[in-house]
């Protein structure tokens, strides 16, 4: 159905006049259907709402796609950056690290590190790099890089955490 401004002053029904602001819907099969201003406004509002709902749905599907691409360790890393203030002495953050030592307790290797510790660090760096590549975390360091990246959560990372019901700190 094509909706267009009323082309003339006559209504589709004989003996009636076009209400101010009325809209005519032209049917592809022929004929016209008069729509009063309040109904036209309601239809416009509903159409805009459906477009917004569809846009929200597309956004949620994109977030779902991101989530499906992450493994549990990456989600834990993202929660560590987004759900806790990144300050020394943050007890909640320390407790979270204690609960997930195999992911968050991995340290950069030293000269005396075992092959297992080096592998664990390589995997942790890979997880961080993937989160950065997906736009969920960002590197805050400039040109000079340290062995441990200085990362922070991005707005997209915040959206993903909110979508899975995690609290997000500013």
NORNORSUL-V97679 format. One line per field, one symbol per residue. phi: phi as a letter, one per 20 degrees, with the letter a starting at -180 (. if undefined). psi: psi as a letter, one per 30 degrees, with the letter a starting at -180 (. if undefined). Layout:
phi->???
psi->???
This chain:
phi->.edbgffbeeefefnddffgnfcddeefeonccecfgfffffffffffffffffffffffffffffffeeegfffffffgeddcfecfnffffffffffcffdeefdffdfefffffffgfffffffffffffenecceefeffdefdfedbfegfffgffffenefcee
psi->kkkllkflfklfkkgllklkglkkjkkfflllkkkleeeeeeeeeeeeeeeeeeeeeeeeeeeeeeefflleeeeeeeeefffkkikkgjeeeeeeeefhffefgklklafgkleeeeeeeeeeeeeeeeeeefgflkkflbekklejkjllkleeeeeeeefggkkkl.
